[in-house]
Every structure is written in C-alpha cells, then in structure tokens.
Amino acid sequence: MIIFLLTDEEGSTLLSHLEVYPTIDLHLDPYKMNYNITVNYDIIMLHFDVRTKDSKTEARFENISGLVRKSNFTIGLGDNLIKIHVVDISKRQPVIINTYTFNVYRKYGGQTGISSTVLKTCVLKQDCTLKFLPDQSCGLQPSAQYTTWNQFILESNKKPYCYNYQDSLDADWKVPCYSCADRESCYWQQARWQPSSCQHRKHSITEVKKCFVGKKFLFIGDSTNRGIMHYILEKINGTLFDWDKTHDLKFYTSVNNQQTLMSFAYYPQFWLPNNHRPGFDKAVYQLIKWTSPLENNSNTVLVVGGVHWLGKQHINVIWKALKREGLTGIKLIMKGHGAGFHQHVEGVHFASQNHQEKLEIQEREVGRYASNHGFHVIPTFNMTMSRYKDFLQGKCACHFHKVTTTTNRQGLKQYHIEGDINAAYSELMINAICQRHPG
C-alpha cells in the first residue's frame, strides 16, 4: 500500500492512495503520470485500489464514467493498458484533471529460439490451477509413448490425417521441454495439439488459395470466431489491410484476388439489454441474405462458434434457416467452446471451476449433436482451457489472438494476427474447409 502525503491543493488533482495486488515494484510518484511495468507469466490479474484526498474529486478507471476506487484487470500475455483518471465531480459535468497510465507487460515465459535435439516430449491435458477434467492428470507430464521430441515428430509424420470429430476427442498438447517439471524449460511456440491416432494436416498457402477459389464464407459468432476469420484473411492475402473489431455485419470482397468472399455477423450482442438483443435466427437470416446469392454445395461454407454460448438450439436454428433457403447442401463447420471468464472482473460474468467442468461436457454434447446434423466439429475447449493462462488482452480472458499494426513503404497500415493458440485452431478450420474426405 502506498499513501502519498499531499497538500490540500495537491490532493485535489493527484492520487493520494494506491494499492496493487499482487504487490509489484512500481516506484510510484504522484507527479509521475506514466509507468512501464513488467510482470511474470503467472500473474494474470491485478487488483487496484486508488483514492484521492479531496472529496470533490474521485479516482476512476478507464474513462470519465468508469468504476470508482477499486477494480480488477485481467493481464494478458504481452502488452496491457490500464488508465486511472482523477476526475473533478464538483461540476455539473465531471472533468478529467489528470490521468495515470500503466503499461503492463506480461512475460510469455518458456524458451525461444532454435530448440535442442535432446528435448523431451511432455504432455499437457489441463493446468493444475484450474482443473476442468476431474479424472485426468494436470500439469506437464512425461509422454509414455515418446521419449524425445524428435521421436514424436518422426512418429507423428507417419500417422494418417484426422478427418472427423471422433478423431480429435483425445487430443492434448505435446510440448518440447528440457524438463516436464519446469514450464520455463519448454518451447511453447513449437507445441502441437494432436490426437493419439492421427495428425492434423497443414495446408500450404498455395493449396489454401486454390481451395478457397469460388467459395463464399459465412462466419457467425463472437470475437473468437472473428479471430479465426482474420487469421485466414491474412494467410490468403499475405497481409491484412482491412481490419476492425466489428460487432455487427461485415463483408469482405478483396480476398484471394477477388476470387473468395467472406462475411461475418457478430453474435451475441451482449452489450445490449436482453430484450433488445437480436435473436440468433435473425442474425443467421441477415447473414444469408447479405451474402446471397449462395450455391447449395461446398462452395458455400457456414462457420459458427463462440466462447460459451453455443448450444443445440443454435444448431436447430441454422438447420431451419438452411431448409427454408434451400441450402441444406452447403458445408457446415462448428467451432467449439473456448477458455474465458475465469477471473472476477467487473463488467463480465464469472464462470467458476464447477462451471468450467460443465462446459467441457456441454461442448462434447453439442459437438456430437452438430456432427449428427452434418457439421464438421472442431473441439477447442480442452485446447484453450489447458493453456487458459495464455490469453491475450481483453477483460474476458478469452482472446487467444491480438492484432498488431505496422505501416508499409507506401504509408498504408498493415495488420498482423498474433497468437499461437489462435493459429493452431485456425489451421484446424482451414483443414476442415479444404478436406475432401467424408466426415
């Protein structure tokens, strides 16, 4: 806890009290407005308690009408931004007097660079700090099947490709490490999500471009589905010139040299009151109409998915809409649930450990139901929950991608999608789109 001794005049414009938990070394000065902080990988949330001395002012978070005095912030991997405003509340309209900015960088952890040939193969099914599979081991475990990482790679390359939902149900993370007892000894960027009996095919850019020619894609879901779409857009086009956090309908025409079309509908619109949120049936109908005309074959691909909301009723709504529009022959893909909402943060709901266990069961049930209704299912809950701490910036702790911005020589902005886990399940999506094997 830090309490600043301020004069009455100073107390009306500056913070007089600041407490952060877990305790971090800040070297705070009430006159210093900008701070750069680095925290370790295991710190995934910071709690701030801030106050002013003068009753005519308040310390508020994020914006002029934000939370007062206390707030929790999820800290994603990499860069995070936290703002605390000193606000004059004595006037009819509150006025920001000063702003304290905290740039918080959370370490990725693990090893980087070229891995050694003596690495072991470790297996990760779930993190011990948030178990969701009660009967399974937690933490990194030595592989009983593969002694070294090289052996795992060689043996995996001999396996047949995965083609259906059942193939992927026993998948887990295979991770190259010096020691399975030490997370920091692992090369996490090289980790593979792989089932026991097959391998996921990774298509070349040339193959993907050829596969996508003449196709129309309809994505419906939340920001996690949008992250997949943006990854695919960047892979096909080589870069990403058009990007936004659309929370409505969005249409992309400059894809694959204008040979591919993509549309996206955001659902659910959680920021609206329940009685003002458009129903799922309306969202599906608008997306179909906006992207029409559509072919009733595999040249039309509908992708649905989100963090926790997808249920059997949504599969039924999609089928009803497709029957009505004469589109029962299109390709259907369901992205499963994702990790998220596991921290107590103001403004978003909280999913307890018990709820996380239920979500794992729910994803299996919905996945089985969708598979029986013609969907190719990509289960992503275990994939993300086992590495739930690897989330990137965002209150929900559910984003496994982020967008970085650069400017090219022509002065045009270019965007890049980062995130190893998002890349992993986006490649599974591409595989599902381009595979020709039935199932």
C-alpha positions as CSV (number, residue, x, y, z in Angstrom):
1,M,0.0,0.0,0.0
2,I,1.3,3.5,-0.9
3,I,-0.1,6.6,0.7
4,F,1.1,10.0,-0.6
5,L,1.4,12.9,1.8
6,L,-0.1,15.8,-0.2
7,T,-1.1,19.3,0.5
8,D,-4.8,20.2,0.2
9,E,-4.1,21.8,-3.2
10,E,-2.2,18.8,-4.5
11,G,-4.8,16.5,-3.1
12,S,-7.4,17.9,-5.4
13,T,-5.6,16.9,-8.6
14,L,-3.4,13.9,-7.7
15,L,-3.8,10.4,-6.3
16,S,-3.3,10.2,-2.6
17,H,-3.5,6.4,-2.2
18,L,-2.6,3.5,-4.4
19,E,-2.6,-0.2,-3.6
20,V,-1.9,-3.0,-6.1
21,Y,-2.3,-6.7,-5.5
22,P,-0.3,-8.9,-6.1
23,T,2.3,-6.5,-4.9
24,I,4.6,-5.2,-7.7
25,D,7.5,-2.9,-7.6
26,L,6.1,0.4,-9.0
27,H,8.3,3.2,-7.6
28,L,5.3,5.4,-7.6
29,D,5.4,9.2,-7.6
30,P,2.1,11.1,-7.5
31,Y,3.5,13.6,-10.0
32,K,4.6,10.9,-12.5
33,M,1.7,10.0,-14.9
34,N,3.2,7.2,-17.0
35,Y,4.5,3.8,-15.8
36,N,6.0,0.8,-17.6
37,I,5.6,-2.4,-15.6
38,T,6.7,-6.0,-16.3
39,V,5.1,-8.9,-14.5
40,N,5.8,-12.7,-14.6
41,Y,3.8,-15.2,-16.6
42,D,1.7,-16.4,-13.7
43,I,0.3,-13.0,-12.8
44,I,-3.0,-13.0,-14.8
45,M,-4.9,-10.3,-12.8
46,L,-4.1,-7.1,-11.0
47,H,-6.3,-5.5,-8.4
48,F,-6.1,-1.7,-8.0
49,D,-7.4,0.3,-5.0
50,V,-6.9,4.1,-5.6
51,R,-8.2,7.2,-3.9
52,T,-7.9,11.0,-3.9
53,K,-7.7,13.2,-0.8
54,D,-10.3,15.8,-1.8
55,S,-14.0,14.9,-1.6
56,K,-14.6,16.9,-4.8
57,T,-12.5,14.5,-6.8
58,E,-12.6,10.8,-7.5
59,A,-10.2,8.2,-9.0
60,R,-11.9,6.4,-11.8
61,F,-10.8,3.6,-14.1
62,E,-10.7,3.5,-17.9
63,N,-12.9,6.5,-18.7
64,I,-14.6,9.5,-17.1
65,S,-17.7,7.5,-16.1
66,G,-15.7,4.4,-15.1
67,L,-15.6,2.4,-11.9
68,V,-14.6,4.3,-8.7
69,R,-11.7,3.4,-6.4
70,K,-11.4,-0.3,-6.9
71,S,-11.1,-2.6,-9.9
72,N,-9.7,-5.9,-11.2
73,F,-7.9,-6.1,-14.5
74,T,-7.0,-9.3,-16.4
75,I,-3.4,-9.2,-17.7
76,G,-3.0,-10.9,-21.0
77,L,0.3,-12.0,-22.4
78,G,2.3,-9.1,-23.8
79,D,1.1,-5.5,-23.6
80,N,-1.8,-4.3,-21.5
81,L,-3.0,-0.8,-20.8
82,I,-4.6,0.5,-17.6
83,K,-5.7,4.1,-17.1
84,I,-6.7,5.8,-13.8
85,H,-8.3,9.2,-14.1
86,V,-8.5,11.9,-11.4
87,V,-12.0,13.3,-12.0
88,D,-13.5,16.6,-10.7
89,I,-17.0,15.6,-9.7
90,S,-18.0,19.0,-8.2
91,K,-19.1,20.4,-11.6
92,R,-22.3,19.5,-13.4
93,Q,-20.3,17.6,-16.0
94,P,-17.4,15.6,-14.5
95,V,-14.0,16.7,-15.8
96,I,-10.7,14.7,-16.0
97,I,-7.9,16.6,-14.3
98,N,-5.1,14.1,-14.5
99,T,-4.6,10.6,-16.0
100,Y,-2.2,7.9,-14.7
101,T,-1.3,5.4,-17.4
102,F,0.1,1.9,-16.6
103,N,1.6,0.0,-19.5
104,V,1.8,-3.6,-18.1
105,Y,3.8,-6.2,-20.0
106,R,3.2,-9.8,-19.0
107,K,6.0,-12.2,-19.9
108,Y,5.3,-15.1,-22.2
109,G,7.7,-17.5,-20.3
110,G,9.3,-20.5,-21.7
111,Q,12.2,-20.9,-24.2
112,T,12.7,-19.1,-27.5
113,G,14.9,-19.6,-30.5
114,I,16.1,-22.9,-32.0
115,S,15.3,-25.9,-29.9
116,S,17.8,-28.6,-28.9
117,T,17.7,-32.2,-30.2
118,V,17.7,-33.5,-26.7
119,L,14.3,-32.2,-25.7
120,K,11.8,-34.4,-24.1
121,T,8.2,-34.8,-25.2
122,C,5.8,-33.6,-22.4
123,V,2.0,-33.8,-22.4
124,L,-0.4,-31.2,-21.1
125,K,-4.1,-32.0,-20.6
126,Q,-5.0,-29.3,-18.1
127,D,-3.4,-26.7,-15.8
128,C,-3.3,-27.7,-12.1
129,T,-4.5,-24.2,-11.1
130,L,-7.8,-24.5,-13.0
131,K,-8.8,-28.2,-13.4
132,F,-11.8,-29.0,-15.6
133,L,-11.2,-32.7,-16.1
134,P,-11.6,-34.2,-12.6
135,D,-10.3,-37.7,-13.5
136,Q,-7.3,-36.6,-15.6
137,S,-3.7,-35.7,-14.6
138,C,-2.7,-32.0,-14.5
139,G,0.4,-30.1,-15.4
140,L,3.1,-31.2,-17.8
141,Q,3.6,-35.0,-17.7
142,P,6.3,-37.0,-19.4
143,S,5.0,-38.8,-22.5
144,A,4.6,-42.5,-22.1
145,Q,4.8,-43.0,-25.8
146,Y,7.6,-40.7,-27.0
147,T,10.9,-40.3,-25.2
148,T,12.3,-37.5,-27.2
149,W,10.7,-34.6,-29.2
150,N,12.4,-35.9,-32.4
151,Q,10.8,-39.3,-31.9
152,F,7.4,-37.6,-31.5
153,I,7.9,-35.6,-34.7
154,L,9.0,-38.7,-36.7
155,E,6.3,-40.9,-35.5
156,S,3.6,-38.3,-35.9
157,N,4.5,-37.7,-39.5
158,K,3.7,-41.4,-40.2
159,K,0.2,-41.2,-38.9
160,P,-2.9,-40.8,-41.1
161,Y,-4.6,-37.4,-41.3
162,C,-7.5,-36.7,-38.9
163,Y,-10.8,-36.4,-40.8
164,N,-13.7,-36.3,-38.3
165,Y,-14.9,-35.2,-34.9
166,Q,-14.2,-38.5,-33.2
167,D,-10.6,-38.4,-34.3
168,S,-9.9,-35.3,-32.2
169,L,-11.6,-36.1,-28.9
170,D,-8.5,-37.4,-27.2
171,A,-6.1,-34.7,-28.4
172,D,-3.8,-32.9,-26.0
173,W,-0.8,-30.6,-26.1
174,K,2.6,-32.2,-26.9
175,V,5.3,-29.8,-25.8
176,P,9.1,-30.0,-26.3
177,C,10.9,-29.3,-22.9
178,Y,14.2,-29.9,-21.2
179,S,12.2,-31.0,-18.1
180,C,8.5,-31.8,-17.8
181,A,8.8,-30.5,-14.2
182,D,9.6,-27.0,-15.4
183,R,7.3,-25.0,-17.6
184,E,10.0,-22.4,-18.2
185,S,12.2,-25.1,-19.9
186,C,9.7,-25.6,-22.7
187,Y,9.5,-24.3,-26.3
188,W,5.8,-23.4,-26.2
189,Q,5.7,-21.9,-29.7
190,Q,6.5,-25.3,-31.1
191,A,3.8,-27.2,-29.1
192,R,1.4,-29.3,-31.1
193,W,-2.2,-30.0,-30.4
194,Q,-2.5,-33.6,-31.6
195,P,-4.7,-36.7,-31.1
196,S,-3.2,-40.2,-30.5
197,S,-4.3,-41.9,-33.7
198,C,-3.9,-39.2,-36.4
199,Q,-2.2,-36.0,-37.3
200,H,-3.8,-32.7,-38.4
201,R,-2.8,-31.8,-41.9
202,K,-1.3,-28.3,-42.5
203,H,-2.0,-26.9,-46.0
204,S,0.5,-24.7,-47.8
205,I,-0.6,-21.2,-48.8
206,T,-0.8,-22.3,-52.4
207,E,-3.1,-25.1,-51.5
208,V,-5.3,-22.9,-49.4
209,K,-5.6,-20.3,-52.1
210,K,-6.6,-22.9,-54.7
211,C,-9.1,-24.5,-52.2
212,F,-10.8,-21.1,-51.5
213,V,-11.3,-20.1,-55.1
214,G,-15.1,-19.6,-55.8
215,K,-16.1,-20.0,-52.2
216,K,-18.3,-17.8,-50.0
217,F,-17.8,-17.9,-46.3
218,L,-20.4,-17.0,-43.7
219,F,-18.9,-16.6,-40.2
220,I,-21.3,-16.1,-37.3
221,G,-20.1,-15.8,-33.7
222,D,-18.2,-13.7,-31.3
223,S,-14.6,-12.3,-31.3
224,T,-13.1,-15.7,-31.2
225,N,-14.7,-16.6,-34.5
226,R,-13.6,-13.2,-35.8
227,G,-10.0,-14.0,-34.8
228,I,-10.1,-17.2,-37.0
229,M,-11.5,-15.3,-39.9
230,H,-8.8,-12.6,-39.7
231,Y,-6.1,-15.3,-39.5
232,I,-7.4,-16.9,-42.6
233,L,-7.7,-13.5,-44.4
234,E,-4.1,-12.7,-43.6
235,K,-2.9,-16.2,-44.7
236,I,-4.6,-15.9,-48.1
237,N,-3.8,-12.3,-48.8
238,G,-0.3,-12.3,-47.4
239,T,-1.2,-9.4,-45.1
240,L,-4.3,-7.8,-43.6
241,F,-5.2,-4.3,-44.9
242,D,-8.8,-4.3,-43.7
243,W,-9.4,-4.9,-40.0
244,D,-11.8,-3.7,-37.4
245,K,-13.5,-5.1,-34.2
246,T,-16.8,-5.3,-36.0
247,H,-19.7,-6.0,-33.7
248,D,-22.3,-6.1,-36.5
249,L,-22.3,-7.3,-40.1
250,K,-19.1,-7.1,-42.2
251,F,-18.5,-8.1,-45.8
252,Y,-15.0,-8.8,-47.3
253,T,-14.6,-8.8,-51.0
254,S,-10.8,-8.2,-51.5
255,V,-9.9,-11.8,-50.7
256,N,-7.8,-14.2,-52.7
257,N,-7.6,-11.7,-55.7
258,Q,-11.4,-11.2,-55.5
259,Q,-11.9,-15.0,-56.0
260,T,-13.3,-15.5,-52.5
261,L,-16.0,-13.7,-50.4
262,M,-16.3,-13.6,-46.6
263,S,-19.0,-12.2,-44.4
264,F,-19.2,-12.0,-40.6
265,A,-22.1,-11.5,-38.2
266,Y,-21.4,-10.8,-34.6
267,Y,-23.4,-12.8,-32.1
268,P,-24.5,-12.5,-29.3
269,Q,-24.6,-8.7,-29.0
270,F,-24.0,-8.9,-25.2
271,W,-23.7,-5.2,-24.6
272,L,-27.4,-4.7,-25.4
273,P,-30.2,-5.3,-22.8
274,N,-31.6,-8.8,-23.1
275,N,-34.9,-7.5,-24.5
276,H,-33.1,-5.6,-27.3
277,R,-30.7,-8.3,-28.4
278,P,-31.4,-9.6,-31.9
279,G,-32.3,-13.3,-31.9
280,F,-29.9,-15.9,-33.4
281,D,-32.5,-16.7,-36.1
282,K,-32.5,-13.1,-37.2
283,A,-28.7,-12.9,-37.2
284,V,-28.5,-16.1,-39.4
285,Y,-31.2,-14.8,-41.7
286,Q,-29.5,-11.4,-42.2
287,L,-26.1,-13.1,-42.8
288,I,-27.6,-15.4,-45.5
289,K,-29.5,-12.6,-47.2
290,W,-26.5,-10.2,-47.2
291,T,-24.1,-12.8,-48.7
292,S,-26.6,-14.1,-51.3
293,P,-26.7,-15.4,-54.0
294,L,-25.3,-18.7,-52.5
295,E,-24.7,-22.1,-54.1
296,N,-26.2,-25.1,-52.4
297,N,-22.9,-27.0,-52.3
298,S,-19.5,-26.9,-50.7
299,N,-18.7,-23.6,-52.3
300,T,-20.8,-22.1,-49.5
301,V,-19.3,-22.5,-46.1
302,L,-21.0,-21.5,-42.8
303,V,-18.9,-21.4,-39.7
304,V,-20.5,-20.9,-36.3
305,G,-18.8,-20.7,-32.9
306,G,-18.1,-18.8,-29.7
307,V,-16.8,-18.9,-26.2
308,H,-19.5,-20.4,-24.1
309,W,-22.9,-19.6,-25.6
310,L,-23.3,-22.2,-28.4
311,G,-25.9,-24.9,-27.8
312,K,-28.1,-27.5,-29.5
313,Q,-30.8,-24.9,-30.1
314,H,-28.5,-22.8,-32.3
315,I,-27.8,-25.9,-34.5
316,N,-31.5,-26.3,-34.9
317,V,-32.0,-22.7,-35.9
318,I,-29.3,-23.0,-38.5
319,W,-30.9,-26.1,-40.0
320,K,-34.3,-24.5,-40.1
321,A,-32.9,-21.5,-41.9
322,L,-31.0,-23.6,-44.4
323,K,-34.1,-25.7,-45.2
324,R,-36.1,-22.5,-45.7
325,E,-33.5,-21.1,-48.1
326,G,-32.8,-24.4,-49.9
327,L,-29.2,-24.5,-48.7
328,T,-29.0,-27.9,-47.0
329,G,-26.1,-29.0,-49.2
330,I,-23.6,-26.4,-48.0
331,K,-20.5,-27.1,-45.9
332,L,-21.1,-26.6,-42.1
333,I,-18.4,-26.1,-39.5
334,M,-18.8,-25.7,-35.8
335,K,-16.0,-24.2,-33.6
336,G,-16.4,-25.5,-30.0
337,H,-16.2,-23.6,-26.8
338,G,-13.2,-21.6,-25.5
339,A,-11.5,-20.8,-22.3
340,G,-12.6,-17.5,-20.7
341,F,-14.4,-15.7,-17.9
342,H,-12.4,-17.4,-15.2
343,Q,-11.4,-14.2,-13.4
344,H,-13.5,-11.9,-11.2
345,V,-13.6,-8.8,-13.4
346,E,-16.2,-6.0,-13.3
347,G,-18.4,-5.9,-16.4
348,V,-18.2,-9.5,-17.4
349,H,-19.7,-12.7,-15.9
350,F,-17.7,-15.2,-13.9
351,A,-17.5,-18.9,-14.7
352,S,-16.5,-21.0,-11.7
353,Q,-14.4,-24.1,-11.8
354,N,-17.5,-26.2,-11.5
355,H,-19.0,-24.3,-14.4
356,Q,-15.8,-25.0,-16.4
357,E,-16.3,-28.7,-15.8
358,K,-19.9,-28.5,-17.1
359,L,-18.7,-26.5,-20.2
360,E,-16.4,-29.4,-21.2
361,I,-19.3,-31.8,-21.0
362,Q,-21.6,-29.4,-22.8
363,E,-19.1,-29.0,-25.7
364,R,-19.0,-32.7,-26.2
365,E,-22.8,-33.0,-26.2
366,V,-23.2,-30.1,-28.6
367,G,-20.4,-31.3,-30.8
368,R,-21.9,-34.8,-31.0
369,Y,-25.3,-33.3,-31.9
370,A,-23.8,-31.0,-34.5
371,S,-21.8,-33.8,-36.0
372,N,-25.0,-35.9,-36.4
373,H,-26.5,-32.9,-38.2
374,G,-23.8,-32.6,-40.8
375,F,-21.4,-30.3,-39.2
376,H,-17.6,-30.8,-39.1
377,V,-16.8,-30.1,-35.5
378,I,-13.6,-28.5,-34.2
379,P,-13.5,-29.0,-30.4
380,T,-11.5,-26.1,-28.9
381,F,-12.5,-26.1,-25.2
382,N,-9.8,-28.5,-24.0
383,M,-7.3,-27.0,-26.4
384,T,-7.7,-23.5,-24.8
385,M,-8.6,-24.4,-21.2
386,S,-5.4,-26.5,-20.8
387,R,-3.5,-23.3,-21.6
388,Y,-6.0,-20.8,-20.2
389,K,-3.2,-18.5,-18.9
390,D,-2.1,-17.9,-22.4
391,F,-4.9,-15.5,-23.1
392,L,-4.1,-12.1,-24.7
393,Q,-5.5,-8.6,-23.8
394,G,-9.2,-8.3,-23.1
395,K,-11.5,-8.3,-20.0
396,C,-13.0,-11.7,-20.7
397,A,-9.6,-13.5,-20.7
398,C,-11.0,-15.4,-23.7
399,H,-8.9,-13.9,-26.6
400,F,-6.1,-16.0,-27.9
401,H,-5.3,-13.6,-30.7
402,K,-4.4,-9.9,-31.0
403,V,-3.8,-7.5,-33.9
404,T,-0.6,-5.6,-34.3
405,T,-0.2,-2.6,-36.6
406,T,2.6,-1.6,-38.9
407,T,3.0,0.8,-41.8
408,N,4.5,-0.3,-45.2
409,R,6.7,1.8,-47.5
410,Q,3.6,3.2,-49.2
411,G,2.4,4.6,-45.9
412,L,-0.5,2.1,-45.7
413,K,-1.4,0.4,-42.5
414,Q,-1.0,-3.3,-42.3
415,Y,-2.2,-5.6,-39.6
416,H,-0.9,-8.9,-38.3
417,I,-2.7,-11.5,-36.3
418,E,-0.6,-12.8,-33.4
419,G,-1.4,-15.8,-31.1
420,D,-0.1,-19.4,-31.3
421,I,-3.3,-21.0,-30.0
422,N,-5.5,-19.0,-32.4
423,A,-3.2,-20.0,-35.2
424,A,-3.4,-23.7,-34.1
425,Y,-7.2,-23.8,-34.2
426,S,-7.4,-21.6,-37.3
427,E,-5.3,-24.2,-39.1
428,L,-7.8,-26.8,-38.0
429,M,-10.5,-24.7,-39.5
430,I,-8.6,-24.4,-42.8
431,N,-8.2,-28.2,-42.7
432,A,-11.9,-28.7,-42.2
433,I,-12.7,-26.4,-45.1
434,C,-10.3,-27.9,-47.6
435,Q,-10.5,-31.6,-46.7
436,R,-12.3,-33.9,-49.3
437,H,-12.6,-37.0,-47.2
438,P,-16.2,-37.6,-46.0
439,G,-16.9,-36.8,-42.3
